[in-house]
Amino acid sequence: MPPLRTRAIASLILALVLAAAGICCAQAVNPLLRRGMRGAEVRALQELLRELGYGLAVDGVFGAETERVVKEVQDAAGLDVDGLVGPQTWTVLAEMRKSVVTYTVQRGDNLTGIARQYNTTVAAISRYNGLSNPDRLLTGQVLLIPTRAVPASASAGTGLSLQWPVKGRISSSYGYRTHPILNTRHFHGGIDIAVPEGTPVKAAEAGRVIRAGNMGNYGLGVVLDHGGVTTWYGHNSKLLVRVGDTVKKGQTIALVGRTGLTTGPHLDFRIKIGDQTIDPLQLLP
């Protein structure tokens, strides 16, 4: 299918999704898609996922491959990983699509300057566009730029004053990346902070424990609620709090580990406002 037609279909789908938010007929506009279904709506979903950088066939059949990619998106966004494309998953896809902009390379451009212009990184642009040589750009070349901008509605008015849960090197940033184990491009909904196993994990802000336990690929995790904003702490080796506990800012809630799907000890730290992840660096000091 021609790229312009593909983008038009994706834009139409997302426009419908956003227009339907908060109204009673949202279910009709946001079709609930699941494995085993087929048709134009499934094909539009697959084309959108392809545009976002996921490798899958566009055949209009919601099979194992499409379900795998949907689950990957849900896992990265901190949603329930059920493979069903419902309102929350459609919203996440809409936000992801809004964060990708098209840029036509001009004479004299380089990736460093383009990355600085869009507040992203050379590595992120290279990975998203499959550039084998980031130093070789052609005038007129079209790039898809995965930006790291946070929607204004997400970062405004949280009233929080966070502290770092651990101090260490950021081994993986928020945004698009190639998964270190699955070797597929996906959206990483947090930041990975590399620290030794057993390092105390501190509550970034005072709050209430709403989840604590095994969270699948996220390993042993803790979720704290701060009144509409939640902080997530994953891949721990040991949890020191239980659901219902009230914790103070700076209190040790877990110990760093490598549980779940991971290559080594680190903390996967995430922040969500409602159901939407944001870049933790936007709120951390």
C-alpha positions as CSV (number, residue, x, y, z in Angstrom):
1,M,0.0,0.0,0.0
2,P,1.4,3.5,-0.8
3,P,2.9,5.3,2.2
4,L,0.6,8.3,1.8
5,R,-2.5,6.1,1.9
6,T,-1.1,4.2,4.9
7,R,-0.5,7.4,6.8
8,A,-4.0,8.7,5.9
9,I,-5.6,5.5,7.2
10,A,-3.6,5.6,10.4
11,S,-4.4,9.3,10.9
12,L,-8.1,8.7,10.3
13,I,-8.1,5.9,12.9
14,L,-6.3,8.0,15.5
15,A,-8.5,11.0,14.8
16,L,-11.6,8.9,15.5
17,V,-10.0,7.5,18.7
18,L,-9.1,10.9,20.1
19,A,-12.5,12.4,19.1
20,A,-14.3,9.5,20.9
21,A,-12.6,10.0,24.2
22,G,-15.1,10.5,27.0
23,I,-18.3,10.0,25.0
24,C,-20.7,7.1,25.4
25,C,-20.2,5.8,21.9
26,A,-16.4,5.3,22.3
27,Q,-16.9,1.5,22.1
28,A,-18.3,1.9,18.5
29,V,-15.5,4.2,17.4
30,N,-12.7,2.2,19.1
31,P,-13.3,-1.3,17.9
32,L,-12.4,-4.0,20.3
33,L,-10.0,-6.2,18.4
34,R,-8.7,-9.6,19.5
35,R,-6.9,-12.7,18.2
36,G,-8.9,-14.6,15.6
37,M,-10.6,-11.5,14.1
38,R,-9.9,-10.3,10.5
39,G,-10.9,-7.5,8.2
40,A,-10.2,-3.8,7.4
41,E,-10.0,-2.7,11.1
42,V,-7.4,-5.3,11.9
43,R,-5.4,-4.3,8.7
44,A,-5.6,-0.6,9.8
45,L,-4.2,-1.6,13.2
46,Q,-1.4,-3.6,11.6
47,E,-0.5,-0.7,9.3
48,L,-0.4,1.7,12.3
49,L,1.9,-0.7,14.2
50,R,4.1,-0.9,11.2
51,E,4.3,2.8,11.0
52,L,5.3,2.9,14.6
53,G,8.2,0.7,13.8
54,Y,7.0,-2.8,14.7
55,G,7.8,-5.6,12.3
56,L,4.7,-7.6,11.4
57,A,2.8,-8.7,8.4
58,V,-0.1,-6.5,7.2
59,D,-2.7,-9.1,6.1
60,G,-5.9,-8.2,8.0
61,V,-5.6,-11.3,10.2
62,F,-5.3,-10.9,14.0
63,G,-3.0,-13.8,14.6
64,A,-0.2,-14.7,16.9
65,E,2.2,-12.2,15.4
66,T,-0.2,-9.2,15.8
67,E,-1.1,-10.4,19.3
68,R,2.6,-10.5,20.3
69,V,3.2,-6.9,19.1
70,V,0.0,-5.7,20.9
71,K,1.2,-7.3,24.1
72,E,4.6,-5.7,23.7
73,V,3.0,-2.3,23.4
74,Q,0.8,-3.0,26.5
75,D,3.7,-4.2,28.5
76,A,5.8,-1.2,27.7
77,A,3.0,1.2,28.6
78,G,2.2,-0.6,31.9
79,L,-1.2,-1.8,30.8
80,D,-2.7,-5.2,31.5
81,V,-1.0,-7.5,29.0
82,D,-4.0,-9.3,27.6
83,G,-3.5,-8.8,23.9
84,L,-6.9,-7.1,23.5
85,V,-7.0,-3.8,21.7
86,G,-9.5,-1.8,23.7
87,P,-9.9,1.9,24.6
88,Q,-6.7,2.0,26.7
89,T,-4.5,0.4,24.1
90,W,-6.0,2.6,21.4
91,T,-5.1,5.7,23.5
92,V,-1.5,4.5,24.0
93,L,-1.2,3.9,20.3
94,A,-2.5,7.4,19.6
95,E,0.0,9.0,22.0
96,M,2.8,7.0,20.4
97,R,1.8,8.1,16.9
98,K,1.6,11.8,18.1
99,S,5.2,11.5,19.4
100,V,6.5,10.6,15.9
101,V,7.2,13.4,13.4
102,T,8.3,13.4,9.8
103,Y,11.4,15.4,8.9
104,T,12.9,15.9,5.4
105,V,16.7,16.2,5.5
106,Q,18.1,19.5,4.3
107,R,21.5,20.4,2.9
108,G,24.0,20.6,5.7
109,D,21.9,18.6,8.2
110,N,23.4,16.1,10.6
111,L,21.7,13.8,13.1
112,T,23.2,15.6,16.1
113,G,21.5,18.8,15.1
114,I,18.2,17.1,14.2
115,A,18.2,15.2,17.5
116,R,18.8,18.4,19.5
117,Q,16.0,20.2,17.6
118,Y,13.5,17.5,18.6
119,N,14.8,16.8,22.1
120,T,15.7,13.2,21.3
121,T,18.9,11.3,20.7
122,V,21.0,10.3,17.7
123,A,20.7,6.6,18.8
124,A,16.9,6.8,18.9
125,I,16.6,8.3,15.4
126,S,19.1,5.7,14.0
127,R,17.3,2.8,15.6
128,Y,13.8,3.9,14.5
129,N,14.9,4.5,10.9
130,G,17.3,1.5,10.7
131,L,20.3,3.7,9.8
132,S,23.4,1.6,9.5
133,N,25.6,4.8,9.2
134,P,24.2,7.8,11.1
135,D,26.8,10.0,9.6
136,R,25.5,9.5,6.1
137,L,22.3,11.5,5.4
138,L,21.0,12.4,1.9
139,T,19.4,15.7,1.1
140,G,15.6,15.0,0.7
141,Q,15.8,11.8,2.8
142,V,12.6,11.5,4.9
143,L,13.2,10.5,8.6
144,L,10.7,9.5,11.2
145,I,11.7,11.2,14.5
146,P,10.6,9.6,17.8
147,T,10.4,12.6,20.1
148,R,10.6,12.4,23.8
149,A,8.2,15.2,24.5
150,V,5.7,14.8,27.2
151,P,2.1,15.9,26.5
152,A,1.4,19.1,28.4
153,S,-1.6,17.6,30.1
154,A,0.7,14.8,31.5
155,S,3.4,16.8,33.2
156,A,1.3,19.8,34.5
157,G,0.0,20.1,37.9
158,T,1.3,16.9,39.6
159,G,2.3,18.8,42.7
160,L,5.0,16.1,43.4
161,S,8.6,16.6,44.4
162,L,10.2,13.4,43.6
163,Q,13.6,12.0,44.6
164,W,15.6,9.4,42.8
165,P,14.7,5.9,43.9
166,V,18.3,4.8,43.4
167,K,21.5,6.5,42.2
168,G,23.2,5.0,39.2
169,R,23.8,5.0,35.5
170,I,20.8,5.2,33.2
171,S,21.3,2.1,31.0
172,S,18.1,2.5,28.9
173,S,16.1,5.7,28.4
174,Y,12.4,6.4,28.0
175,G,11.2,5.9,24.5
176,Y,11.8,3.7,21.5
177,R,14.6,1.2,21.7
178,T,15.6,-2.3,20.5
179,H,14.7,-4.7,23.3
180,P,18.0,-6.2,24.7
181,I,16.6,-9.7,24.8
182,L,13.8,-9.9,22.2
183,N,15.8,-7.8,19.7
184,T,12.6,-6.1,18.5
185,R,11.9,-2.4,18.4
186,H,9.4,-1.3,21.1
187,F,8.5,1.6,23.3
188,H,10.1,1.5,26.7
189,G,7.8,3.2,29.2
190,G,10.4,4.0,31.9
191,I,14.1,4.3,32.6
192,D,16.5,1.6,33.5
193,I,19.0,2.5,36.3
194,A,21.9,0.1,36.5
195,V,22.9,-0.6,40.1
196,P,24.2,-3.6,42.0
197,E,21.8,-6.3,43.1
198,G,20.6,-5.8,46.6
199,T,20.8,-1.9,46.4
200,P,17.9,-0.4,48.5
201,V,15.1,1.0,46.4
202,K,13.6,4.2,47.9
203,A,10.1,5.5,47.5
204,A,10.4,8.5,45.1
205,E,7.5,10.2,47.0
206,A,5.2,9.4,49.9
207,G,2.3,7.3,48.9
208,R,0.2,4.1,49.3
209,V,1.2,0.6,48.0
210,I,-1.5,-0.5,45.5
211,R,0.5,-3.4,43.9
212,A,3.3,-5.5,45.2
213,G,4.2,-8.9,43.8
214,N,5.2,-10.8,40.7
215,M,4.3,-8.7,37.6
216,G,5.3,-11.0,34.7
217,N,8.1,-9.5,32.6
218,Y,8.4,-6.7,35.0
219,G,9.5,-9.2,37.7
220,L,8.9,-8.5,41.4
221,G,7.4,-5.0,41.3
222,V,5.9,-2.3,43.5
223,V,3.4,0.4,42.5
224,L,2.8,3.4,44.7
225,D,-0.2,5.7,44.3
226,H,0.3,9.4,44.9
227,G,-3.2,10.6,44.1
228,G,-3.7,10.2,40.3
229,V,0.1,9.7,39.8
230,T,1.7,6.3,40.3
231,T,5.4,5.3,40.5
232,W,6.5,1.9,39.4
233,Y,9.6,-0.1,40.6
234,G,10.4,-3.3,38.7
235,H,12.8,-6.3,38.5
236,N,13.4,-6.3,42.3
237,S,15.0,-9.2,44.1
238,K,12.9,-8.7,47.3
239,L,9.9,-6.6,48.2
240,L,9.7,-4.9,51.6
241,V,6.1,-3.6,51.5
242,R,2.7,-5.0,51.0
243,V,-0.5,-3.8,49.3
244,G,-2.2,-1.3,51.6
245,D,1.0,0.0,53.3
246,T,1.5,3.7,53.5
247,V,5.2,4.7,52.8
248,K,7.2,7.8,53.4
249,K,9.3,9.5,50.8
250,G,12.7,7.9,50.9
251,Q,11.6,4.8,52.7
252,T,13.2,1.6,51.4
253,I,10.5,-0.4,49.7
254,A,12.5,-3.1,47.8
255,L,15.9,-4.4,46.9
256,V,17.3,-4.2,43.3
257,G,17.3,-7.4,41.4
258,R,17.0,-9.1,38.1
259,T,13.6,-10.8,38.2
260,G,11.4,-10.9,35.2
261,L,12.7,-10.3,31.6
262,T,16.1,-8.7,32.1
263,T,19.7,-9.0,31.2
264,G,21.1,-8.0,34.6
265,P,20.4,-6.2,37.9
266,H,18.8,-2.8,37.5
267,L,15.7,-0.8,38.5
268,D,13.0,-0.2,35.8
269,F,11.5,3.0,37.2
270,R,8.3,4.4,35.6
271,I,5.8,7.2,36.3
272,K,2.2,7.1,35.1
273,I,-0.4,9.9,35.2
274,G,-3.7,8.0,34.9
275,D,-2.9,5.3,32.4
276,Q,-0.3,7.2,30.5
277,T,3.5,6.8,31.1
278,I,5.7,9.9,31.0
279,D,9.4,10.3,30.9
280,P,10.6,10.1,34.6
281,L,13.4,12.6,33.8
282,Q,10.7,15.2,33.3
283,L,9.8,15.0,37.1
284,L,13.0,13.8,38.7
285,P,15.4,16.5,40.1
